């Protein structure tokens, strides 16, 4: 059985190649649940929120 080479992002619901997800050894498939683009957006929002809280 060949390995699954795609995954659906939990945030944008788009099916993408596994190389579009960050590696995460704690996950069963060793990739984050959200894609790199969505993760970047989340990180930027978190950074903006933390900056405004200070």
DSSP file (Angstrom, degrees, kcal/mol; ACC not computed):
  #  RESIDUE AA STRUCTURE BP1 BP2  ACC     N-H-->O    O-->H-N    N-H-->O    O-->H-N    TCO  KAPPA ALPHA  PHI   PSI    X-CA   Y-CA   Z-CA
    1    1 A X              0   0    0      0, 0.0     2,-0.0     0, 0.0     0, 0.0   0.000 360.0 360.0 360.0 121.5    0.0    0.0    0.0
    2    2 A X        -     0   0    0      1,-0.1     2,-0.1     3,-0.0     3,-0.0  -0.328 360.0-101.0 -71.1 152.2    1.6    3.3   -1.1
    3    3 A X        -     0   0    0      1,-0.1     2,-0.4     2,-0.0    -1,-0.1  -0.400  39.2-104.3 -69.5 147.2    2.0    6.1    1.4
    4    4 A X        -     0   0    0      1,-0.1    -1,-0.1    -2,-0.1    14,-0.0  -0.605  32.3-170.3 -73.4 127.0   -0.5    9.0    1.2
    5    5 A X        +     0   0    0     -2,-0.4    13,-1.9    12,-0.1     2,-0.3   0.396  62.3  55.8-103.0   1.5    1.2   11.9   -0.4
    6    6 A X  E     -A   17   0A   0     11,-0.2     2,-0.3    12,-0.1    11,-0.2  -0.884  56.6-172.6-131.0 163.7   -1.5   14.5    0.3
    7    7 A X  E     -A   16   0A   0      9,-2.6     9,-3.2    -2,-0.3     2,-0.5  -0.984  24.9-120.8-151.9 150.3   -3.3   15.9    3.3
    8    8 A X  E     -A   15   0A   0     -2,-0.3     7,-0.2     7,-0.3     2,-0.2  -0.854  30.0-122.8 -98.7 127.0   -6.2   18.3    3.8
    9    9 A X     >  -     0   0    0      5,-2.4     4,-1.3    -2,-0.5    25,-0.2  -0.462  10.7-144.4 -66.5 132.7   -5.5   21.4    5.8
   10   10 A X  T  4 S+     0   0    0     23,-2.4    24,-0.2    -2,-0.2    -1,-0.1   0.679  96.4  43.2 -72.4 -17.6   -7.8   21.6    8.8
   11   11 A X  T  4 S+     0   0    0     22,-0.2    -1,-0.1     3,-0.1    23,-0.1   0.908 127.4  22.1 -94.9 -53.0   -8.0   25.4    8.5
   12   12 A X  T  4 S-     0   0    0      2,-0.1    -2,-0.2     0, 0.0     3,-0.1   0.539  91.8-134.9 -96.1  -7.0   -8.4   26.2    4.8
   13   13 A X     <  +     0   0    0     -4,-1.3     2,-0.4     1,-0.2    -3,-0.1   0.722  56.5 139.9  62.6  24.2   -9.8   22.7    3.9
   14   14 A X        -     0   0    0     -5,-0.0    -5,-2.4    -7,-0.0     2,-0.5  -0.827  54.1-127.6-100.1 136.0   -7.5   22.5    0.8
   15   15 A X  E     +A    8   0A   0     -2,-0.4     2,-0.3    -7,-0.2    -7,-0.3  -0.717  41.4 168.1 -82.8 126.3   -5.9   19.2   -0.1
   16   16 A X  E     -A    7   0A   0     -9,-3.2    -9,-2.6    -2,-0.5     2,-0.1  -0.874  39.7 -85.5-135.9 164.4   -2.1   19.8   -0.5
   17   17 A X  E >   -A    6   0A   0     -2,-0.3     3,-2.2   -11,-0.2   -11,-0.2  -0.365  43.0-113.9 -66.9 151.1    1.1   17.8   -0.9
   18   18 A X  G >  S+     0   0    0    -13,-1.9     3,-1.8     1,-0.3    -1,-0.1   0.782 113.5  68.0 -60.5 -27.0    2.7   16.8    2.4
   19   19 A X  G 3  S+     0   0    0      1,-0.3    -1,-0.3   -14,-0.3     4,-0.1   0.568  89.2  66.3 -72.0  -4.1    5.7   19.0    1.7
   20   20 A X  G <  S+     0   0    0     -3,-2.2    16,-3.0     2,-0.1     2,-0.4   0.271  94.3  72.1 -94.8  10.0    3.3   22.0    2.2
   21   21 A X  E <  S-B   35   0B   0     -3,-1.8    14,-0.1    14,-0.3     2,-0.1  -0.966  89.1-112.8-122.8 140.7    2.9   21.0    5.9
   22   22 A X  E     -     0   0B   0     12,-0.5    10,-2.7    -2,-0.4     2,-0.2  -0.428  38.6-104.5 -68.9 147.1    5.5   21.4    8.6
   23   23 A X  E     +B   31   0B   0      8,-0.2     2,-0.3    -2,-0.1     8,-0.3  -0.497  40.4 177.4 -70.9 138.2    7.0   18.2   10.0
   24   24 A X    >   -     0   0    0      6,-1.9     3,-1.7    -2,-0.2     6,-0.2  -0.843  18.5-163.5-147.1 105.4    5.7   17.3   13.5
   25   25 A X  T 3  S+     0   0    0     -2,-0.3     5,-0.1     1,-0.3     6,-0.1   0.596  86.9  66.1 -69.5  -9.9    6.9   14.1   15.0
   26   26 A X  T 3  S+     0   0    0      4,-0.1    -1,-0.3     3,-0.0     2,-0.3   0.582  87.1  83.9 -86.2  -8.8    4.1   14.1   17.6
   27   27 A X  S X  S-     0   0    0     -3,-1.7     3,-1.5     1,-0.1    -3,-0.1  -0.665  87.4-120.3 -93.7 149.3    1.4   13.6   14.9
   28   28 A X  T 3  S+     0   0    0      1,-0.3    -1,-0.1    -2,-0.3    -3,-0.0   0.838 117.0  36.6 -57.3 -34.6    0.5   10.1   13.5
   29   29 A X  T 3  S-     0   0    0      2,-0.3    -1,-0.3    -5,-0.1     3,-0.1   0.334 112.7-118.5-100.6   7.5    1.5   11.1   10.0
   30   30 A X  S <  S+     0   0    0     -3,-1.5    -6,-1.9    -6,-0.2     2,-0.3   0.700  81.4  99.8  65.6  23.3    4.4   13.3   11.2
   31   31 A X  E    S-B   23   0B   0     -8,-0.3    -2,-0.3    -7,-0.1    -8,-0.2  -0.987  77.6-102.9-136.7 147.9    2.9   16.5    9.7
   32   32 A X  E     -     0   0B   0    -10,-2.7    -8,-0.1    -2,-0.3     4,-0.1  -0.166  29.0-121.2 -60.4 161.3    1.0   19.4   11.3
   33   33 A X  E    S+     0   0B   0    -24,-0.1   -23,-2.4     2,-0.1     2,-0.4   0.687  95.4  55.2 -79.9 -19.7   -2.8   19.5   10.7
   34   34 A X  E    S-     0   0B   0    -25,-0.2   -12,-0.5   -24,-0.2    -2,-0.1  -0.899  90.7-109.5-117.2 149.0   -2.6   22.9    9.1
   35   35 A X  E  >  -B   21   0B   0     -2,-0.4     4,-2.8   -14,-0.1   -14,-0.3  -0.118  32.2-103.2 -71.1 167.9   -0.6   23.9    6.0
   36   36 A X  H  > S+     0   0    0    -16,-3.0     4,-2.3     1,-0.2     5,-0.2   0.869 120.2  52.8 -60.3 -39.5    2.5   26.2    6.1
   37   37 A X  H  > S+     0   0    0    -17,-0.3     4,-1.9     2,-0.2    -1,-0.2   0.941 113.1  42.9 -64.1 -47.1    0.5   29.1    4.6
   38   38 A X  H  > S+     0   0    0      1,-0.2     4,-2.6     2,-0.2    -2,-0.2   0.892 112.5  54.1 -66.2 -38.7   -2.2   28.8    7.3
   39   39 A X  H  X S+     0   0    0     -4,-2.8     4,-2.6     1,-0.2    -1,-0.2   0.897 106.8  51.7 -62.1 -39.5    0.4   28.3   10.0
   40   40 A X  H  X S+     0   0    0     -4,-2.3     4,-2.4     2,-0.2    -1,-0.2   0.912 110.2  49.1 -62.5 -42.2    2.2   31.5    8.9
   41   41 A X  H  X S+     0   0    0     -4,-1.9     4,-2.5     2,-0.2    -2,-0.2   0.921 111.3  49.2 -62.8 -44.7   -1.1   33.4    9.1
   42   42 A X  H  X S+     0   0    0     -4,-2.6     4,-2.5     1,-0.2    -2,-0.2   0.919 111.6  49.4 -60.8 -44.5   -1.8   32.0   12.6
   43   43 A X  H  X S+     0   0    0     -4,-2.6     4,-2.6     1,-0.2    -1,-0.2   0.900 110.9  49.3 -63.6 -41.1    1.7   32.9   13.8
   44   44 A X  H  X S+     0   0    0     -4,-2.4     4,-2.5     2,-0.2    -1,-0.2   0.910 112.0  48.4 -64.6 -41.9    1.3   36.5   12.4
   45   45 A X  H  X S+     0   0    0     -4,-2.5     4,-2.5     2,-0.2    -2,-0.2   0.911 112.5  48.6 -64.4 -42.0   -2.1   36.9   14.1
   46   46 A X  H  X S+     0   0    0     -4,-2.5     4,-2.7     2,-0.2    -2,-0.2   0.916 112.1  48.9 -64.0 -42.9   -0.7   35.6   17.4
   47   47 A X  H  X S+     0   0    0     -4,-2.6     4,-2.3     2,-0.2    -2,-0.2   0.916 112.0  48.5 -63.2 -43.7    2.3   37.9   17.1
   48   48 A X  H  X S+     0   0    0     -4,-2.5     4,-1.9     2,-0.2    -1,-0.2   0.910 112.8  48.6 -62.6 -42.7    0.1   40.9   16.4
   49   49 A X  H  X S+     0   0    0     -4,-2.5     4,-1.3     1,-0.2    -2,-0.2   0.918 112.4  47.6 -64.2 -44.6   -2.2   40.0   19.3
   50   50 A X  H  X S+     0   0    0     -4,-2.7     4,-0.7     1,-0.2    -1,-0.2   0.873 110.8  52.4 -66.0 -36.7    0.8   39.6   21.7
   51   51 A X  H >< S+     0   0    0     -4,-2.3     3,-0.5     1,-0.2    -1,-0.2   0.881 110.0  47.8 -66.5 -38.2    2.3   42.9   20.6
   52   52 A X  H 3< S+     0   0    0     -4,-1.9    -1,-0.2     1,-0.2    -2,-0.2   0.726 105.3  60.3 -76.8 -20.4   -0.9   44.8   21.2
   53   53 A X  H 3<        0   0    0     -4,-1.3    -1,-0.2     1,-0.2    -2,-0.2   0.688 360.0 360.0 -77.6 -18.4   -1.3   43.2   24.6
   54   54 A X    <<        0   0    0     -4,-0.7    -1,-0.2    -3,-0.5    -2,-0.2   0.467 360.0 360.0 -87.6 360.0    2.0   44.7   25.9
